[in-house]
Every structure is written in C-alpha cells, then in structure tokens.
Amino acid sequence: MEQEYQLLQQDMLHDIERCLKLPHPEKQNVESCFWIAKNYCEKLKELVKQKGFNDVSREIEFFREVKPQFTFYIQYYVLLSEALQFVPMLSPVPDEIKDCITTEVWQADVEVSIIDFWENEGKRFKRFCDKHREFIEYFESDNRRNDCLYFLRESDVTKDYEFTSLYDMDKSLTTSYERLLGSYLANKKYWEYCKERLVESKTLIRGKEK
C-alpha cells in the first residue's frame, strides 16, 4: 500500500480506536465509528481522484489492497449497529407477566436468548462464505491470475452487482469484486465480534451459576 494511503488508513484506525474508548453506550460509539469510516472513505476517493492510476498494476492494487481496507469498516459498523438494536437485553420482568413468571426464570430465559442470538449471528459468516466460496478461496490463496478480471474497472461487466450501496455510489471508483471483498472482510470481522460476545455471555452465565 502506498504511503499516502497507509497514513490515511492509520489516521482512520486511530480515530476509530479513540471513539470506541469514549464513555458512551456501545451503540452510540458504533454509530460514530460508522461516520468516521465513511468520512475517511470520502477522503480516500478525493485522494485517488487527484493521484489517478499510472498503470494497471496500481489500479489493481487500489481495488484489491487499498479501498476494501477502508470500506469494510463501514459495512462492519452497519452490521454491528443493526445487531445491537435487536440483541436481547437483561431487564426486569414486564409488568404484564409478573404473575406468571419468577424473576429467576425470566432472567434465565433472557440469558439463553442472548446466547442464541450471538450463535445465530455468527452463522451469517459461514452462509456468506458458502455463497461466495470461489472468490473467497481465490483471495485467501493470494492467487493473482484473475486480478485483471476482478479488480480492473474496464473488465467489470457487473456494475449493478448486489453489493452496490448507498455509501458507495460512485461507480467510477468501484469494481463489483472490490465491493464483494469489502463485504467479506466486514462479515469476517463481525463473525469475530460475535464469537467474543458469545464467550462473554456464556462466561457471565457460568459465573452466576457458581
């Protein structure tokens, strides 16, 4: 990755790290991180428009190695923000069912629901990988023989690919597989987050049982 891109990425990661340490609810920090990543992606676009691509190899590097390392954070924080809206939360027994269930049973049910939630969310990554197995295996093997097909704009015959998104509408600076790669990296990072939350949830329950 060229130095200008590296410095911009480092600044983005620094701002994200600082944001995640703020004493705010996780959901609020996650939403702020989304906007940080989006703003840095806009800076990246302006930078590459100024620089341009001197040759094919630099264009390929940009769409394979550079841009996805910015855009996947946007997608990751979208996934995480949505999850945090729907994850079950420990709360008092609702008034309307207080006569039907004890506090202990209610809390146990919620704890099981939390574990089930993160287990199911973690399965999304496998479904994604199964659907896009051929490309993912190609990328993870560090194979380069099809880079001209996947990461050159002139070779992109699927501009209306399913990964078109509202935060990345500029088709002059996209390829279909660059977007797919960004989505893969986002889903992978989200999968790692789900695993951590699952372990935390199970540890919490075991601690209460002792």
C-alpha positions as MATLAB code, in Angstrom:
seq = 'MEQEYQLLQQDMLHDIERCLKLPHPEKQNVESCFWIAKNYCEKLKELVKQKGFNDVSREIEFFREVKPQFTFYIQYYVLLSEALQFVPMLSPVPDEIKDCITTEVWQADVEVSIIDFWENEGKRFKRFCDKHREFIEYFESDNRRNDCLYFLRESDVTKDYEFTSLYDMDKSLTTSYERLLGSYLANKKYWEYCKERLVESKTLIRGKEK';
ca = [
       0.000    0.000    0.000;
       1.382    3.405   -0.973;
       2.456    5.693    1.846;
      -0.325    8.246    1.383;
      -2.932    5.522    1.655;
      -1.187    3.985    4.653;
      -1.132    7.276    6.518;
      -4.810    7.846    5.810;
      -5.662    4.351    7.000;
      -3.628    4.832   10.173;
      -5.476    8.063   10.911;
      -8.813    6.309   10.412;
      -7.898    3.424   12.712;
      -6.616    5.843   15.337;
      -9.873    7.814   15.285;
     -11.933    4.627   15.462;
      -9.914    3.320   18.400;
     -10.288    6.605   20.224;
     -14.028    6.648   19.562;
     -14.531    3.125   20.910;
     -12.918    4.160   24.204;
     -15.360    7.008   24.811;
     -17.577    6.567   27.904;
     -20.758    6.261   25.860;
     -23.120    3.342   25.240;
     -21.645    0.890   22.768;
     -24.371    1.555   20.213;
     -23.576    5.275   20.215;
     -19.850    4.652   19.723;
     -20.534    2.175   16.928;
     -22.687    4.699   15.083;
     -19.951    7.310   15.479;
     -17.392    4.847   14.106;
     -19.577    4.349   11.052;
     -19.396    8.054   10.283;
     -15.668    8.136   10.920;
     -15.115    5.320    8.434;
     -17.450    6.907    5.898;
     -15.665   10.249    6.120;
     -12.283    8.612    5.603;
     -13.612    6.754    2.581;
     -14.583   10.098    1.096;
     -11.062   11.371    1.765;
      -9.689    8.281    0.060;
     -11.820    8.916   -3.016;
     -10.651   12.510   -3.251;
      -7.046   11.411   -2.880;
      -7.224    8.788   -5.610;
      -9.026   11.179   -7.945;
      -6.115   13.577   -7.554;
      -3.475   10.890   -7.980;
      -5.107    8.729  -10.612;
      -3.576    5.433  -11.668;
      -0.312    5.469  -13.582;
      -0.666    1.888  -14.726;
      -2.803   -1.236  -14.483;
      -0.895   -2.674  -11.546;
      -1.640    0.368   -9.373;
      -5.311    0.246  -10.247;
      -5.437   -3.417   -9.275;
      -3.613   -2.708   -6.022;
      -6.054    0.063   -5.167;
      -9.153   -2.063   -5.646;
      -7.676   -5.211   -4.126;
      -5.483   -3.948   -1.297;
      -6.428   -0.351   -0.530;
     -10.084    0.542   -0.896;
     -11.533   -2.582    0.788;
      -9.407   -1.822    3.859;
     -11.433    1.370    4.238;
     -14.899    0.385    3.061;
     -15.161   -2.804    5.053;
     -15.236   -0.772    8.260;
     -18.362    0.993    7.045;
     -20.079   -2.313    6.346;
     -18.862   -3.791    9.615;
     -20.317   -0.977   11.676;
     -23.599   -1.249    9.780;
     -23.774   -4.956   10.689;
     -22.848   -4.247   14.286;
     -25.244   -1.338   14.681;
     -28.130   -3.468   13.418;
     -27.212   -6.302   15.789;
     -27.079   -4.004   18.798;
     -30.614   -2.857   18.032;
     -32.001   -6.382   18.272;
     -29.812   -8.258   20.765;
     -31.916   -9.273   23.808;
     -31.164   -7.241   26.900;
     -31.373   -8.192   30.558;
     -34.298   -6.304   32.029;
     -36.894   -6.602   34.802;
     -39.878   -8.866   34.277;
     -42.521   -6.952   32.288;
     -45.479   -5.929   34.448;
     -47.970   -7.803   32.264;
     -46.382  -11.200   33.031;
     -45.136  -10.694   36.595;
     -47.839  -13.006   37.931;
     -46.872  -15.757   35.513;
     -43.092  -15.995   35.842;
     -40.438  -15.526   38.503;
     -37.550  -13.120   38.145;
     -35.095  -16.019   38.135;
     -36.852  -17.847   35.306;
     -37.251  -14.643   33.325;
     -33.565  -13.788   33.577;
     -32.545  -17.335   32.673;
     -34.728  -17.209   29.559;
     -33.238  -13.870   28.516;
     -29.705  -15.158   29.032;
     -30.435  -18.148   26.807;
     -31.902  -15.795   24.206;
     -28.715  -13.711   24.257;
     -26.579  -16.796   23.659;
     -28.877  -17.978   20.860;
     -28.736  -14.526   19.288;
     -24.945  -14.400   19.059;
     -24.736  -18.015   17.922;
     -27.155  -17.303   15.076;
     -25.421  -14.064   14.143;
     -22.115  -15.900   13.979;
     -23.564  -18.311   11.422;
     -24.046  -15.478    8.935;
     -20.364  -15.586    8.048;
     -20.485  -19.241    7.018;
     -23.518  -18.608    4.828;
     -21.710  -15.714    3.195;
     -18.595  -17.810    2.594;
     -20.638  -20.685    1.166;
     -22.363  -18.327   -1.252;
     -19.135  -16.723   -2.467;
     -16.747  -19.618   -1.936;
     -14.969  -19.425   -5.300;
     -13.947  -15.797   -4.966;
     -13.053  -16.078   -1.270;
     -10.818  -19.077   -1.894;
      -9.164  -17.155   -4.709;
      -8.479  -14.145   -2.497;
      -7.319  -16.093    0.565;
      -4.920  -18.173   -1.539;
      -3.204  -14.919   -2.601;
      -3.680  -16.014   -6.178;
      -3.281  -13.174   -8.654;
      -4.116  -14.764  -12.001;
      -7.645  -13.266  -12.174;
      -6.864   -9.859  -10.690;
      -7.391   -8.152  -14.024;
     -10.892   -9.593  -14.148;
     -11.800   -8.844  -10.549;
     -10.087   -5.534   -9.867;
      -9.922   -3.577  -13.121;
     -12.822   -1.287  -13.890;
     -12.665   -1.897  -17.633;
     -13.114   -5.621  -17.013;
     -16.096   -5.193  -14.716;
     -19.198   -6.432  -16.534;
     -21.412   -6.498  -13.432;
     -21.575   -2.875  -12.351;
     -25.036   -3.389  -10.842;
     -23.746   -6.057   -8.505;
     -25.764   -6.802   -5.381;
     -23.212   -5.063   -3.165;
     -23.983   -1.624   -4.560;
     -24.622    0.511   -1.507;
     -25.840    3.951   -0.577;
     -22.464    4.896    0.903;
     -20.515    3.966   -2.231;
     -22.465    5.056   -5.278;
     -19.551    6.375   -7.338;
     -19.213    3.678   -9.987;
     -16.161    5.392  -11.450;
     -14.218    4.229   -8.399;
     -15.617    0.764   -7.818;
     -15.477   -2.759   -9.123;
     -18.005   -5.444   -8.279;
     -15.463   -7.727   -6.669;
     -13.856   -4.927   -4.699;
     -17.260   -4.450   -3.108;
     -17.607   -8.168   -2.563;
     -14.164   -8.237   -0.951;
     -15.122   -5.391    1.375;
     -18.263   -7.245    2.370;
     -16.278  -10.410    3.017;
     -13.839   -8.581    5.293;
     -16.734   -6.894    7.116;
     -18.556  -10.172    7.673;
     -15.341  -11.799    8.877;
     -14.725   -9.048   11.435;
     -18.363   -9.231   12.546;
     -18.029  -13.009   12.947;
     -15.028  -12.452   15.234;
     -17.058   -9.952   17.266;
     -19.946  -12.440   17.585;
     -17.567  -15.108   18.869;
     -16.290  -12.729   21.549;
     -19.796  -11.768   22.632;
     -20.811  -15.420   22.748;
     -17.893  -16.290   25.017;
     -18.662  -13.308   27.253;
     -22.323  -14.300   27.531;
     -21.552  -17.910   28.402;
     -18.917  -16.841   30.934;
     -21.401  -14.494   32.607;
     -23.983  -17.243   32.964;
     -21.440  -19.723   34.339;
     -20.362  -17.123   36.875;
     -23.952  -16.731   38.102;
     -24.384  -20.484   38.407;
     -21.449  -20.841   40.823;
];
